[in-house]
Amino acid sequence: MIDSWETVAVIQASAANLRRTVAEAQAVIDRQAAETGRAYRQLGAARRQNRQLVAERTARHRAAILDYLTRH
């Protein structure tokens, strides 16, 4: 038969395991949040670079069209 001290020991061990599991889960969440933040920053940088490249290309095309139209 399990006495009250054994019951307390089992409950304490279960609580310790639960705290460890929660801490491990929080570490995973924190790591994934950091990775997500980095990914969003990289995405923002890529979008800014893409907008700049599109603007430069558009400016070159406009200049080429105007140059063509002024020659003909």
N, CA and C atoms as an extended XYZ file, in Angstrom:
216
Properties=species:S:1:pos:R:3:atomname:S:1:resname:S:1:resid:I:1 pbc="F F F"
N         0.833       -1.177        0.000 N   MET     1
C         0.000        0.000        0.000 CA  MET     1
C         0.882        1.247        0.000 C   MET     1
N         0.479        2.259       -0.776 N   ILE     2
C         1.238        3.504       -0.870 CA  ILE     2
C         0.854        4.386        0.299 C   ILE     2
N         1.879        4.814        1.047 N   ASP     3
C         1.564        5.710        2.163 CA  ASP     3
C         1.617        7.160        1.691 C   ASP     3
N         1.296        8.047        2.572 N   SER     4
C         1.183        9.457        2.192 CA  SER     4
C         2.534       10.044        1.782 C   SER     4
N         3.638        9.566        2.387 N   TRP     5
C         4.949       10.087        2.009 CA  TRP     5
C         5.304        9.666        0.594 C   TRP     5
N         4.968        8.446        0.244 N   GLU     6
C         5.223        7.987       -1.123 CA  GLU     6
C         4.368        8.770       -2.118 C   GLU     6
N         3.145        9.049       -1.732 N   THR     7
C         2.255        9.837       -2.588 CA  THR     7
C         2.832       11.228       -2.803 C   THR     7
N         3.313       11.837       -1.726 N   VAL     8
C         3.925       13.166       -1.832 CA  VAL     8
C         5.153       13.105       -2.734 C   VAL     8
N         5.970       12.080       -2.584 N   ALA     9
C         7.173       11.943       -3.405 CA  ALA     9
C         6.809       11.785       -4.881 C   ALA     9
N         5.788       10.996       -5.172 N   VAL    10
C         5.346       10.804       -6.557 CA  VAL    10
C         4.829       12.120       -7.130 C   VAL    10
N         4.050       12.839       -6.347 N   ILE    11
C         3.508       14.125       -6.802 CA  ILE    11
C         4.638       15.124       -7.039 C   ILE    11
N         5.618       15.151       -6.135 N   GLN    12
C         6.740       16.075       -6.307 CA  GLN    12
C         7.554       15.724       -7.552 C   GLN    12
N         7.764       14.439       -7.781 N   ALA    13
C         8.501       14.018       -8.973 CA  ALA    13
C         7.725       14.384      -10.236 C   ALA    13
N         6.424       14.187      -10.195 N   SER    14
C         5.587       14.549      -11.347 CA  SER    14
C         5.635       16.047      -11.602 C   SER    14
N         5.588       16.824      -10.535 N   ALA    15
C         5.651       18.281      -10.673 CA  ALA    15
C         7.001       18.710      -11.247 C   ALA    15
N         8.072       18.077      -10.795 N   ALA    16
C         9.405       18.403      -11.313 CA  ALA    16
C         9.491       18.068      -12.799 C   ALA    16
N         8.943       16.922      -13.186 N   ASN    17
C         8.939       16.545      -14.601 CA  ASN    17
C         8.123       17.527      -15.430 C   ASN    17
N         7.003       17.949      -14.884 N   LEU    18
C         6.158       18.908      -15.589 CA  LEU    18
C         6.872       20.251      -15.742 C   LEU    18
N         7.549       20.709      -14.692 N   ARG    19
C         8.297       21.970      -14.785 CA  ARG    19
C         9.394       21.870      -15.842 C   ARG    19
N        10.081       20.734      -15.872 N   ARG    20
C        11.136       20.528      -16.861 CA  ARG    20
C        10.551       20.535      -18.281 C   ARG    20
N         9.425       19.857      -18.450 N   THR    21
C         8.769       19.818      -19.763 CA  THR    21
C         8.336       21.210      -20.201 C   THR    21
N         7.772       21.977      -19.278 N   VAL    22
C         7.347       23.345      -19.594 CA  VAL    22
C         8.557       24.200      -19.956 C   VAL    22
N         9.649       24.059      -19.227 N   ALA    23
C        10.860       24.833      -19.519 CA  ALA    23
C        11.414       24.473      -20.898 C   ALA    23
N        11.412       23.187      -21.233 N   GLU    24
C        11.883       22.756      -22.552 CA  GLU    24
C        10.978       23.301      -23.654 C   GLU    24
N         9.676       23.258      -23.426 N   ALA    25
C         8.731       23.785      -24.417 CA  ALA    25
C         8.923       25.285      -24.593 C   ALA    25
N         9.149       26.006      -23.500 N   GLN    26
C         9.370       27.452      -23.587 CA  GLN    26
C        10.648       27.752      -24.351 C   GLN    26
N        11.681       26.931      -24.149 N   ALA    27
C        12.931       27.125      -24.888 CA  ALA    27
C        12.702       26.936      -26.389 C   ALA    27
N        11.910       25.940      -26.755 N   VAL    28
C        11.589       25.713      -28.170 CA  VAL    28
C        10.821       26.906      -28.730 C   VAL    28
N         9.841       27.387      -27.981 N   ILE    29
C         9.042       28.542      -28.423 CA  ILE    29
C         9.931       29.768      -28.597 C   ILE    29
N        10.822       30.011      -27.637 N   ASP    30
C        11.717       31.166      -27.722 CA  ASP    30
C        12.631       31.062      -28.939 C   ASP    30
N        13.175       29.863      -29.177 N   ARG    31
C        14.068       29.664      -30.320 CA  ARG    31
C        13.314       29.888      -31.634 C   ARG    31
N        12.109       29.335      -31.731 N   GLN    32
C        11.323       29.505      -32.955 CA  GLN    32
C        10.914       30.960      -33.157 C   GLN    32
N        10.624       31.663      -32.074 N   ALA    33
C        10.280       33.086      -32.187 CA  ALA    33
C        11.472       33.879      -32.713 C   ALA    33
N        12.665       33.553      -32.221 N   ALA    34
C        13.867       34.238      -32.702 CA  ALA    34
C        14.100       33.940      -34.179 C   ALA    34
N        13.925       32.677      -34.577 N   GLU    35
C        14.100       32.301      -35.976 CA  GLU    35
C        13.068       32.994      -36.857 C   GLU    35
N        11.850       33.093      -36.370 N   THR    36
C        10.792       33.767      -37.130 CA  THR    36
C        11.119       35.247      -37.292 C   THR    36
N        11.602       35.868      -36.222 N   GLY    37
C        11.993       37.278      -36.298 CA  GLY    37
C        13.090       37.503      -37.323 C   GLY    37
N        14.095       36.624      -37.315 N   ARG    38
C        15.172       36.738      -38.306 CA  ARG    38
C        14.624       36.571      -39.718 C   ARG    38
N        13.744       35.604      -39.897 N   ALA    39
C        13.173       35.358      -41.228 CA  ALA    39
C        12.391       36.569      -41.720 C   ALA    39
N        11.615       37.193      -40.836 N   TYR    40
C        10.853       38.379      -41.242 CA  TYR    40
C        11.775       39.548      -41.573 C   TYR    40
N        12.864       39.698      -40.817 N   ARG    41
C        13.815       40.767      -41.134 CA  ARG    41
C        14.469       40.520      -42.492 C   ARG    41
N        14.840       39.252      -42.754 N   GLN    42
C        15.431       38.922      -44.047 CA  GLN    42
C        14.433       39.148      -45.175 C   GLN    42
N        13.184       38.790      -44.949 N   LEU    43
C        12.145       39.008      -45.950 CA  LEU    43
C        11.978       40.499      -46.231 C   LEU    43
N        11.970       41.304      -45.183 N   GLY    44
C        11.856       42.749      -45.362 CA  GLY    44
C        13.018       43.303      -46.173 C   GLY    44
N        14.230       42.837      -45.881 N   ALA    45
C        15.406       43.295      -46.623 CA  ALA    45
C        15.309       42.876      -48.089 C   ALA    45
N        14.864       41.657      -48.335 N   ALA    46
C        14.718       41.181      -49.713 CA  ALA    46
C        13.665       41.989      -50.461 C   ALA    46
N        12.573       42.308      -49.787 N   ARG    47
C        11.530       43.118      -50.437 CA  ARG    47
C        12.039       44.514      -50.766 C   ARG    47
N        12.795       45.121      -49.833 N   ARG    48
C        13.351       46.454      -50.096 CA  ARG    48
C        14.308       46.411      -51.285 C   ARG    48
N        15.159       45.392      -51.303 N   GLN    49
C        16.107       45.260      -52.404 CA  GLN    49
C        15.365       45.047      -53.726 C   GLN    49
N        14.315       44.231      -53.703 N   ASN    50
C        13.541       43.979      -54.914 CA  ASN    50
C        12.892       45.267      -55.422 C   ASN    50
N        12.311       46.052      -54.503 N   ARG    51
C        11.704       47.326      -54.916 CA  ARG    51
C        12.743       48.247      -55.560 C   ARG    51
N        13.937       48.271      -54.969 N   GLN    52
C        14.995       49.117      -55.513 CA  GLN    52
C        15.395       48.642      -56.908 C   GLN    52
N        15.557       47.338      -57.075 N   LEU    53
C        15.938       46.802      -58.382 CA  LEU    53
C        14.864       47.069      -59.430 C   LEU    53
N        13.604       46.918      -59.047 N   VAL    54
C        12.505       47.191      -59.978 CA  VAL    54
C        12.500       48.668      -60.364 C   VAL    54
N        12.705       49.543      -59.392 N   ALA    55
C        12.734       50.982      -59.680 CA  ALA    55
C        13.885       51.318      -60.626 C   ALA    55
N        15.055       50.724      -60.402 N   GLU    56
C        16.202       50.978      -61.276 CA  GLU    56
C        15.932       50.472      -62.689 C   GLU    56
N        15.368       49.287      -62.793 N   ARG    57
C        15.055       48.718      -64.107 CA  ARG    57
C        14.024       49.583      -64.829 C   ARG    57
N        12.996       50.009      -64.096 N   THR    58
C        11.961       50.858      -64.693 CA  THR    58
C        12.568       52.165      -65.192 C   THR    58
N        13.462       52.741      -64.411 N   ALA    59
C        14.115       53.989      -64.820 CA  ALA    59
C        14.943       53.771      -66.085 C   ALA    59
N        15.662       52.664      -66.169 N   ARG    60
C        16.448       52.363      -67.376 CA  ARG    60
C        15.533       52.192      -68.584 C   ARG    60
N        14.434       51.477      -68.403 N   HIS    61
C        13.500       51.263      -69.511 CA  HIS    61
C        12.895       52.582      -69.973 C   HIS    61
N        12.499       53.421      -69.024 N   ARG    62
C        11.939       54.733      -69.396 CA  ARG    62
C        12.964       55.560      -70.165 C   ARG    62
N        14.191       55.547      -69.673 N   ALA    63
C        15.251       56.306      -70.348 CA  ALA    63
C        15.474       55.767      -71.756 C   ALA    63
N        15.471       54.456      -71.907 N   ALA    64
C        15.669       53.860      -73.229 CA  ALA    64
C        14.516       54.206      -74.161 C   ALA    64
N        13.303       54.174      -73.649 N   ILE    65
C        12.130       54.516      -74.470 CA  ILE    65
C        12.192       55.982      -74.892 C   ILE    65
N        12.487       56.867      -73.938 N   LEU    66
C        12.595       58.292      -74.273 CA  LEU    66
C        13.713       58.538      -75.281 C   LEU    66
N        14.834       57.846      -75.100 N   ASP    67
C        15.948       57.976      -76.035 CA  ASP    67
C        15.522       57.524      -77.426 C   ASP    67
N        14.835       56.416      -77.506 N   TYR    68
C        14.358       55.902      -78.789 CA  TYR    68
C        13.389       56.893      -79.439 C   TYR    68
N        12.452       57.409      -78.630 N   LEU    69
C        11.451       58.326      -79.179 CA  LEU    69
C        12.068       59.638      -79.652 C   LEU    69
N        13.098       60.105      -78.978 N   THR    70
C        13.721       61.365      -79.402 CA  THR    70
C        14.572       61.173      -80.653 C   THR    70
N        15.005       59.981      -80.932 N   ARG    71
C        15.811       59.717      -82.128 CA  ARG    71
C        14.947       59.497      -83.360 C   ARG    71
N        13.704       59.075      -83.161 N   HIS    72
C        12.865       58.717      -84.315 CA  HIS    72
C        11.701       59.638      -84.478 C   HIS    72
